[in-house]
Each structure stands twice: as structure tokens, then as C-alpha cells.
Amino acid sequence: MNATIKTLGLAAAVTLAAAPAMAQEKLKVGLLLTLSGPSAVLGQHARDGFQLAMKDLGGKLGGRDVEVIVVDDELKPDVAVTKVKGLIERDKVDFVVGPIFSNVAVATHKPIVDSKTFYISVNAGPSNLAGKSCNPYFFATSYQNDQNHEVLGKVAQDRGYKKVYLLAPNYQAGKDALAGFKRHYKGEIVEESYTPLNTLDFQSELAKIASMQPDAIFTFMPGGMGVNLVKQYRAAGLADRIPFLSAFTVDETNLPAQQDAAIGMLSGSNWAPNMDTPENKKFVAAFEAAYNTVPASYAMHSYDAALLIDAALKATGGMTDNKEALRAAIQKAEFKSLRGDFKFGANGFPIQDFYLVKAVKRPDGKLQTEIAEKVFDNYTDAYAKECAPTN
């Protein structure tokens, strides 16, 4: 495999194989991901998904050998900006792929797009970057932040829940999450609670929920936050009394730690490991064989990001110097997404289907989410209309 993987800040770089001499310079891709702290598993899935795609593509993107440089943003926007400047100014990357968290995306957006480097998000989709601050150098293979949460808002509305308690971390994606839920839910919000990012003790919030007795709760708590919340919710005896609706809280990054506490809980997603497409079946089997865990959506989006770059470069003959031609090739998205139907809107965010998914235990004992029903078909985010494509 003619790809080199470098991890900055670690003791060594890992070279997967030596590349043969080529007249064309190596393509450089920077992976900007959260790889330390309570939410490190999210970034690990994204990194592993991209590296699996590189293996499946024979170590090349668009026919070019590739150097992948992995950096840990540490979930700190200032650290992320410093590392992004290194990727752009020192490493001269052609693409930045990532990040996981929206506060990092917002902080790093300007230095990346101002340098006319293509920024492909594999998770973060803050509302401002989908709307008024959209940019032709920013694309997402994931979603706009609100959308998975909108699934649960519609489900809560359709199921007739009259009172709902909302809970999210106090940062941009948390605010987008609750905004998304409320877009389709018209009942009473008994409380809208924001906790500090990386909160791990939810006893005070659980006491309020037990006291208020809502018809359901909706939450967005990714990473270690979600692990603790689900365990504490189940331990408090609330799971069998008050439905637990969430997004990015009960998923394949958290289920190995949540275990039976999460079984039966409902989430919103654009994908699930049991999605019935040939490409997805192959991907899930290969990911589990390589990493001994069920892939999460972060891994799927990163795999798709590699396929997207590969397809775009094939269209340009491997060339990256004509930025407009490369942008047009990315916009066409001429690749087969693992999730099935996929195309970009004018704001660089996908138009795609969304589902209600349920946490289950497989016959082999592993836990995963599975599709329960389709909620939105070919769904465009709410902010796309605010984007001027000429930005």
C-alpha cells in the first residue's frame, strides 16, 4: 500500500509501505481529529475509517500516492488552529479532513479556506457553515448538525409526547442539536438544560427529570459524556419509565462501554451498520476484521471522504492546481456512498435520507444500532437557503 501515515506529537510515524518513485508528488491529506480525552474514540473511528479506505483503494487517491498526516486537536480550538497552520504552512496539505467537534470546525474554518485548501468535514456541521458562512472550499460527508436531531423531534411529535426535557453540552453543536429537535417538535419543553462540555456526572439533571416526569427526554451527549449519562439514566430507574431519545449518544462509539444499559434506546442517524447495500456490508465486515469493533458513523463518513477525494481527483487527472476544476469535481460527488443515496447541496452539505435507529445486541454479543424506520427522504438542511454559492 503506497500510503504513509504520520501522527504528529507521537513518538513515531508509521509507514505502511514504501512508495515507488513517482514523477508526480505525493498527495498530502491532513486528518484533524480529536484523539485524546473522553471523546477520543470518536476521532479514532474517523481515523480508522479513512485508513481502511486508503487500504481498499490501494494506497492511492485519484492515482496518486498519498501521505496522510494525523493530528490530534485535543478538543481545544486554539490547539487546533496551531496544528492546522502547521498542516497548511509546513506540510502543505492538499486537503484537511475532519474535525469531530463543531467548536474546532468553526475555529479552524477561516485559516483553512482562506488558504484555498479544501476542508472536508467527517462529522462537524455547524449551522453557520451551512448557511451564511458557507464557502466553496468547505464540504461535509456527514450532515448539518441539526438534522439527526430533527429525526427525534419529528418522532416525538408523531408519537404524541406532550412534554419533553432537553439536555445538551454548552457549545455550538449542543445548541444546534436542540434547535434541530425543536424544528419539528411543537409540544412543551419542560426544561432546556446545557451542561459544561465534558460533564460526566448528571445526577442533578436526573433528579430534575425524575421530578418533572416528562413524556420523554431528548439529549445529545457524544463520547464519554454519553457513556456516563446512559449508565446513570438506567441506574436511576428512568429508562423503563421515560423514553430516552438521542443522537450521537447511543452509537457504536459508546455502545461497547454502555452495554446493556443502552439496549432499546432510540436515536437519529443517516446510517446504521446493518444498512443493506453491498458496499456497506463489505465495509462493516472489513472494519470489524481490522479493528475488532463495530464501526460508527464517524468511520463511515471518513471512508466516504476518501472515496470522494479519490473520485474528484480521477476527474481532474490527479491534478489539484486548478482549484475551480477540483471544486466542481468534488461537488459532483461521483462515488458510491456506503449509505446509498448521496449528493451535495449548493452549500456543500449532503442531501440524504435519515432514519430512526435502535440499539440492539447481535447474536454474537456485540451491540450496534439498527434501522427502525426512515423518517426523512432526500433531506436538505434548513440553512442551505441562506448560502450564496458564490461566497
NUKE-741708 format. One record per residue (C-alpha): x, y, z; residue number from 1; residue in three letters. Coordinates in steps of 0.1 Angstrom, whole numbers. Example, Ala and Ser with C-alpha at 12.3 -4.5 7.8 and 13.67 -1.06 7.14 Angstrom:
<sites>
[site [123,-45,78],1,'ALA'] [site [137,-11,71],2,'SER'] 
</sites>
This chain:
<sites>
[site [0,0,0],1,'MET'] [site [16,32,-12],2,'ASN'] [site [5,54,16],3,'ALA'] [site [24,69,45],4,'THR'] [site [6,77,78],5,'ILE'] [site [22,102,101],6,'LYS'] [site [9,111,135],7,'THR'] [site [23,144,148],8,'LEU'] [site [30,147,185],9,'GLY'] [site [35,110,189],10,'LEU'] [site [68,92,192],11,'ALA'] [site [70,78,157],12,'ALA'] [site [55,78,122],13,'ALA'] [site [41,46,108],14,'VAL'] [site [49,39,72],15,'THR'] [site [26,13,58],16,'LEU'] [site [48,6,28],17,'ALA'] [site [75,23,8],18,'ALA'] [site [61,41,-23],19,'ALA'] [site [79,36,-56],20,'PRO'] [site [95,66,-72],21,'ALA'] [site [68,87,-90],22,'MET'] [site [71,117,-112],23,'ALA'] [site [41,132,-96],24,'GLN'] [site [45,144,-60],25,'GLU'] [site [26,126,-32],26,'LYS'] [site [-8,140,-24],27,'LEU'] [site [-10,152,12],28,'LYS'] [site [-40,148,34],29,'VAL'] [site [-42,161,69],30,'GLY'] [site [-66,144,93],31,'LEU'] [site [-76,168,121],32,'LEU'] [site [-94,147,147],33,'LEU'] [site [-100,145,185],34,'THR'] [site [-77,116,196],35,'LEU'] [site [-73,123,233],36,'SER'] [site [-96,129,263],37,'GLY'] [site [-130,114,270],38,'PRO'] [site [-142,118,234],39,'SER'] [site [-111,103,217],40,'ALA'] [site [-130,72,205],41,'VAL'] [site [-149,94,180],42,'LEU'] [site [-117,105,164],43,'GLY'] [site [-103,70,164],44,'GLN'] [site [-133,57,144],45,'HIS'] [site [-128,85,119],46,'ALA'] [site [-91,79,116],47,'ARG'] [site [-96,42,112],48,'ASP'] [site [-123,46,86],49,'GLY'] [site [-101,68,65],50,'PHE'] [site [-71,44,68],51,'GLN'] [site [-93,15,59],52,'LEU'] [site [-104,33,27],53,'ALA'] [site [-68,40,19],54,'MET'] [site [-61,3,22],55,'LYS'] [site [-91,-6,0],56,'ASP'] [site [-80,20,-26],57,'LEU'] [site [-45,5,-28],58,'GLY'] [site [-29,34,-10],59,'GLY'] [site [-37,59,-38],60,'LYS'] [site [-62,87,-43],61,'LEU'] [site [-70,95,-79],62,'GLY'] [site [-40,75,-90],63,'GLY'] [site [-16,94,-67],64,'ARG'] [site [4,81,-38],65,'ASP'] [site [-7,97,-6],66,'VAL'] [site [9,109,26],67,'GLU'] [site [-17,110,54],68,'VAL'] [site [-7,133,84],69,'ILE'] [site [-28,127,115],70,'VAL'] [site [-30,154,142],71,'VAL'] [site [-49,155,175],72,'ASP'] [site [-68,187,180],73,'ASP'] [site [-72,177,217],74,'GLU'] [site [-107,192,215],75,'LEU'] [site [-92,226,220],76,'LYS'] [site [-99,252,193],77,'PRO'] [site [-67,272,199],78,'ASP'] [site [-46,240,197],79,'VAL'] [site [-65,230,166],80,'ALA'] [site [-57,264,149],81,'VAL'] [site [-20,260,156],82,'THR'] [site [-19,225,142],83,'LYS'] [site [-39,235,112],84,'VAL'] [site [-14,262,104],85,'LYS'] [site [13,236,106],86,'GLY'] [site [-6,213,82],87,'LEU'] [site [-10,242,57],88,'ILE'] [site [22,262,60],89,'GLU'] [site [48,234,68],90,'ARG'] [site [32,203,54],91,'ASP'] [site [14,220,25],92,'LYS'] [site [-15,196,26],93,'VAL'] [site [-39,194,-3],94,'ASP'] [site [-69,185,19],95,'PHE'] [site [-78,188,55],96,'VAL'] [site [-102,160,66],97,'VAL'] [site [-121,164,99],98,'GLY'] [site [-129,175,126],99,'PRO'] [site [-152,158,150],100,'ILE'] [site [-164,188,171],101,'PHE'] [site [-180,219,159],102,'SER'] [site [-161,244,181],103,'ASN'] [site [-130,231,164],104,'VAL'] [site [-146,234,129],105,'ALA'] [site [-156,270,135],106,'VAL'] [site [-122,279,148],107,'ALA'] [site [-102,263,120],108,'THR'] [site [-125,271,91],109,'HIS'] [site [-111,305,82],110,'LYS'] [site [-74,296,82],111,'PRO'] [site [-81,266,60],112,'ILE'] [site [-105,281,35],113,'VAL'] [site [-85,313,33],114,'ASP'] [site [-55,293,22],115,'SER'] [site [-77,277,-6],116,'LYS'] [site [-72,243,9],117,'THR'] [site [-103,220,7],118,'PHE'] [site [-118,212,41],119,'TYR'] [site [-139,181,42],120,'ILE'] [site [-158,175,75],121,'SER'] [site [-164,140,85],122,'VAL'] [site [-187,150,114],123,'ASN'] [site [-190,186,124],124,'ALA'] [site [-217,205,106],125,'GLY'] [site [-223,238,124],126,'PRO'] [site [-253,258,112],127,'SER'] [site [-233,290,103],128,'ASN'] [site [-210,270,79],129,'LEU'] [site [-241,255,62],130,'ALA'] [site [-257,289,59],131,'GLY'] [site [-244,325,57],132,'LYS'] [site [-208,314,62],133,'SER'] [site [-208,287,36],134,'CYS'] [site [-177,285,15],135,'ASN'] [site [-167,267,-18],136,'PRO'] [site [-137,252,-1],137,'TYR'] [site [-158,235,27],138,'PHE'] [site [-177,203,22],139,'PHE'] [site [-192,177,46],140,'ALA'] [site [-196,140,41],141,'THR'] [site [-217,139,73],142,'SER'] [site [-246,162,78],143,'TYR'] [site [-256,196,91],144,'GLN'] [site [-256,193,129],145,'ASN'] [site [-294,198,133],146,'ASP'] [site [-305,170,110],147,'GLN'] [site [-301,139,131],148,'ASN'] [site [-318,157,160],149,'HIS'] [site [-347,167,137],150,'GLU'] [site [-354,130,134],151,'VAL'] [site [-362,127,171],152,'LEU'] [site [-382,159,171],153,'GLY'] [site [-404,145,144],154,'LYS'] [site [-407,111,161],155,'VAL'] [site [-416,128,194],156,'ALA'] [site [-442,149,177],157,'GLN'] [site [-456,119,158],158,'ASP'] [site [-458,98,189],159,'ARG'] [site [-478,125,208],160,'GLY'] [site [-453,133,235],161,'TYR'] [site [-467,164,251],162,'LYS'] [site [-438,173,274],163,'LYS'] [site [-401,168,267],164,'VAL'] [site [-369,175,287],165,'TYR'] [site [-339,187,266],166,'LEU'] [site [-303,182,276],167,'LEU'] [site [-271,190,257],168,'ALA'] [site [-235,203,263],169,'PRO'] [site [-230,240,262],170,'ASN'] [site [-212,245,228],171,'TYR'] [site [-223,251,192],172,'GLN'] [site [-233,216,183],173,'ALA'] [site [-253,213,216],174,'GLY'] [site [-273,244,206],175,'LYS'] [site [-277,231,171],176,'ASP'] [site [-289,198,185],177,'ALA'] [site [-317,213,205],178,'LEU'] [site [-326,237,177],179,'ALA'] [site [-329,207,154],180,'GLY'] [site [-352,188,178],181,'PHE'] [site [-375,218,182],182,'LYS'] [site [-378,223,144],183,'ARG'] [site [-404,195,143],184,'HIS'] [site [-415,192,179],185,'TYR'] [site [-443,215,188],186,'LYS'] [site [-451,203,224],187,'GLY'] [site [-440,217,257],188,'GLU'] [site [-403,219,266],189,'ILE'] [site [-403,215,303],190,'VAL'] [site [-366,224,306],191,'GLU'] [site [-337,231,282],192,'GLU'] [site [-306,223,301],193,'SER'] [site [-270,229,290],194,'TYR'] [site [-241,213,308],195,'THR'] [site [-204,222,305],196,'PRO'] [site [-186,203,278],197,'LEU'] [site [-172,170,290],198,'ASN'] [site [-195,168,320],199,'THR'] [site [-195,132,333],200,'LEU'] [site [-218,135,364],201,'ASP'] [site [-255,140,356],202,'PHE'] [site [-271,134,390],203,'GLN'] [site [-286,168,393],204,'SER'] [site [-302,167,358],205,'GLU'] [site [-315,132,365],206,'LEU'] [site [-331,144,397],207,'ALA'] [site [-349,171,378],208,'LYS'] [site [-361,146,352],209,'ILE'] [site [-374,123,379],210,'ALA'] [site [-392,152,395],211,'SER'] [site [-407,168,363],212,'MET'] [site [-419,134,348],213,'GLN'] [site [-418,144,312],214,'PRO'] [site [-432,121,285],215,'ASP'] [site [-396,117,271],216,'ALA'] [site [-362,132,272],217,'ILE'] [site [-341,142,243],218,'PHE'] [site [-303,145,246],219,'THR'] [site [-271,150,226],220,'PHE'] [site [-241,137,246],221,'MET'] [site [-213,124,224],222,'PRO'] [site [-183,104,237],223,'GLY'] [site [-176,98,273],224,'GLY'] [site [-205,121,283],225,'MET'] [site [-230,98,266],226,'GLY'] [site [-215,67,282],227,'VAL'] [site [-220,81,317],228,'ASN'] [site [-254,96,310],229,'LEU'] [site [-269,64,297],230,'VAL'] [site [-255,43,326],231,'LYS'] [site [-266,68,352],232,'GLN'] [site [-301,71,335],233,'TYR'] [site [-305,33,336],234,'ARG'] [site [-292,31,372],235,'ALA'] [site [-316,58,383],236,'ALA'] [site [-345,36,371],237,'GLY'] [site [-356,61,345],238,'LEU'] [site [-350,41,313],239,'ALA'] [site [-382,20,317],240,'ASP'] [site [-404,50,327],241,'ARG'] [site [-393,79,305],242,'ILE'] [site [-383,72,269],243,'PRO'] [site [-347,82,261],244,'PHE'] [site [-343,98,227],245,'LEU'] [site [-309,109,215],246,'SER'] [site [-284,114,187],247,'ALA'] [site [-246,108,189],248,'PHE'] [site [-252,95,224],249,'THR'] [site [-261,58,219],250,'VAL'] [site [-239,47,189],251,'ASP'] [site [-211,24,181],252,'GLU'] [site [-185,46,198],253,'THR'] [site [-203,44,231],254,'ASN'] [site [-222,10,230],255,'LEU'] [site [-191,-11,239],256,'PRO'] [site [-190,9,272],257,'ALA'] [site [-227,13,277],258,'GLN'] [site [-235,-23,271],259,'GLN'] [site [-270,-35,282],260,'ASP'] [site [-278,-1,297],261,'ALA'] [site [-284,12,262],262,'ALA'] [site [-304,-16,247],263,'ILE'] [site [-337,-4,232],264,'GLY'] [site [-328,33,232],265,'MET'] [site [-337,52,201],266,'LEU'] [site [-315,76,181],267,'SER'] [site [-315,95,148],268,'GLY'] [site [-289,88,121],269,'SER'] [site [-282,89,84],270,'ASN'] [site [-268,53,85],271,'TRP'] [site [-266,22,106],272,'ALA'] [site [-242,-8,104],273,'PRO'] [site [-270,-31,92],274,'ASN'] [site [-278,-9,62],275,'MET'] [site [-284,-32,33],276,'ASP'] [site [-261,-22,5],277,'THR'] [site [-233,-43,-9],278,'PRO'] [site [-207,-16,-3],279,'GLU'] [site [-218,-12,33],280,'ASN'] [site [-218,-49,41],281,'LYS'] [site [-182,-51,28],282,'LYS'] [site [-172,-20,48],283,'PHE'] [site [-186,-32,81],284,'VAL'] [site [-171,-67,77],285,'ALA'] [site [-137,-52,68],286,'ALA'] [site [-138,-27,97],287,'PHE'] [site [-147,-53,123],288,'GLU'] [site [-120,-76,110],289,'ALA'] [site [-94,-48,111],290,'ALA'] [site [-103,-31,144],291,'TYR'] [site [-124,-56,163],292,'ASN'] [site [-152,-32,168],293,'THR'] [site [-184,-23,150],294,'VAL'] [site [-179,9,130],295,'PRO'] [site [-197,42,140],296,'ALA'] [site [-210,68,115],297,'SER'] [site [-177,87,121],298,'TYR'] [site [-159,58,104],299,'ALA'] [site [-184,57,76],300,'MET'] [site [-181,94,69],301,'HIS'] [site [-143,92,68],302,'SER'] [site [-144,62,45],303,'TYR'] [site [-167,82,22],304,'ASP'] [site [-144,112,24],305,'ALA'] [site [-116,92,10],306,'ALA'] [site [-139,79,-18],307,'LEU'] [site [-150,114,-25],308,'LEU'] [site [-114,127,-28],309,'ILE'] [site [-105,97,-50],310,'ASP'] [site [-134,103,-74],311,'ALA'] [site [-127,140,-76],312,'ALA'] [site [-90,135,-84],313,'LEU'] [site [-98,109,-110],314,'LYS'] [site [-120,135,-127],315,'ALA'] [site [-91,160,-127],316,'THR'] [site [-65,136,-138],317,'GLY'] [site [-49,137,-103],318,'GLY'] [site [-43,174,-105],319,'MET'] [site [-50,198,-76],320,'THR'] [site [-37,231,-90],321,'ASP'] [site [-69,241,-108],322,'ASN'] [site [-90,248,-77],323,'LYS'] [site [-122,255,-96],324,'GLU'] [site [-120,223,-115],325,'ALA'] [site [-113,203,-84],326,'LEU'] [site [-141,220,-65],327,'ARG'] [site [-165,212,-94],328,'ALA'] [site [-154,176,-93],329,'ALA'] [site [-159,174,-55],330,'ILE'] [site [-194,190,-59],331,'GLN'] [site [-204,162,-84],332,'LYS'] [site [-197,135,-57],333,'ALA'] [site [-193,108,-83],334,'GLU'] [site [-187,80,-59],335,'PHE'] [site [-209,52,-44],336,'LYS'] [site [-215,62,-8],337,'SER'] [site [-218,35,18],338,'LEU'] [site [-251,49,29],339,'ARG'] [site [-267,47,-6],340,'GLY'] [site [-282,79,-20],341,'ASP'] [site [-259,109,-17],342,'PHE'] [site [-254,142,-34],343,'LYS'] [site [-243,177,-24],344,'PHE'] [site [-265,207,-20],345,'GLY'] [site [-253,241,-30],346,'ALA'] [site [-238,247,4],347,'ASN'] [site [-215,216,3],348,'GLY'] [site [-236,196,27],349,'PHE'] [site [-253,163,17],350,'PRO'] [site [-288,158,6],351,'ILE'] [site [-296,123,20],352,'GLN'] [site [-320,101,39],353,'ASP'] [site [-323,100,77],354,'PHE'] [site [-335,72,100],355,'TYR'] [site [-348,63,135],356,'LEU'] [site [-323,37,148],357,'VAL'] [site [-325,14,178],358,'LYS'] [site [-297,-1,199],359,'ALA'] [site [-297,-39,198],360,'VAL'] [site [-275,-68,209],361,'LYS'] [site [-264,-90,180],362,'ARG'] [site [-264,-128,182],363,'PRO'] [site [-226,-126,185],364,'ASP'] [site [-230,-104,216],365,'GLY'] [site [-218,-72,200],366,'LYS'] [site [-240,-42,202],367,'LEU'] [site [-250,-19,173],368,'GLN'] [site [-277,4,161],369,'THR'] [site [-301,-9,135],370,'GLU'] [site [-326,10,113],371,'ILE'] [site [-361,10,127],372,'ALA'] [site [-377,33,101],373,'GLU'] [site [-370,60,76],374,'LYS'] [site [-380,95,88],375,'VAL'] [site [-367,119,61],376,'PHE'] [site [-361,112,24],377,'ASP'] [site [-336,132,3],378,'ASN'] [site [-335,157,31],379,'TYR'] [site [-318,192,27],380,'THR'] [site [-307,211,58],381,'ASP'] [site [-326,241,69],382,'ALA'] [site [-297,266,64],383,'TYR'] [site [-289,258,28],384,'ALA'] [site [-312,285,16],385,'LYS'] [site [-291,311,34],386,'GLU'] [site [-259,301,14],387,'CYS'] [site [-249,321,-16],388,'ALA'] [site [-230,296,-37],389,'PRO'] [site [-206,324,-49],390,'THR'] [site [-193,330,-14],391,'ASN'] 
</sites>
